Amino acid sequence: MKYIKQFAIILTITCIGEILKYLIDLPIPGSIYGLIIMFLLLLFHVLKPEDVKETGEFLIEIMPLMFIPAGAGLLSSFDVLKEMLIPLLVIIPLTTCIVVFVSGRVTEAVL
């Protein structure tokens, strides 16, 4: 029962984020609104980390499963992607390095 309650809390916050996406005319995904709401609820102690901890950990553990449909989609549309293969092979490592560098700098600045 505890897991159902925790999942309901997470799902409710996610749904509120999706609703906000339609109410606020900005190009921000609903999931980002949901993350901001969750952060604020945790920050202001409206919600305790224990209220969503176990279900949150479970969802993080199964996250790799969520990438299987996207990977299958890439494989099925390889004919379209092979035209862009060289640019992708350059852009993906380059942007990955940029993200790692910027994340490291931001983390250093926060710490």
BELGI-V787341 format. One line per field, one symbol per residue. phi: phi as a letter, one per 20 degrees, with the letter a starting at -180 (. if undefined). psi: psi as a letter, one per 20 degrees, with the letter a starting at -180 (. if undefined). burial: b if it has 9 or more other ideal C-beta (glycine too) atoms within 8 Angstrom, else e. A space follows every 50 residues. Layout:
phi = ???
psi = ???
burial = ???
//
This chain:
phi = .fffffffffffffffffffgeedecedffffgfffffgffffelfcegf fcfffffffffeggffefffffffffdfgffffdffgffeffffffffff fffffffffff
psi = hghggghhgghghghgghghhhhpmqlpqhhgggggggghhhgjkhpqhh ijgghggghhhjghhiighgghhghhkhhhhhhjgghhhggghghggggg gggggggghg.
burial = eebeebbebbeebbbbbbbbbeeeeeeeebbbbbbbbbebbbeeeebeee ebbbbbebbeeeeeeeeeeeeeebeeeeeebeeeeeebeeeeeeeeeeee eeeeeeeeeee
//
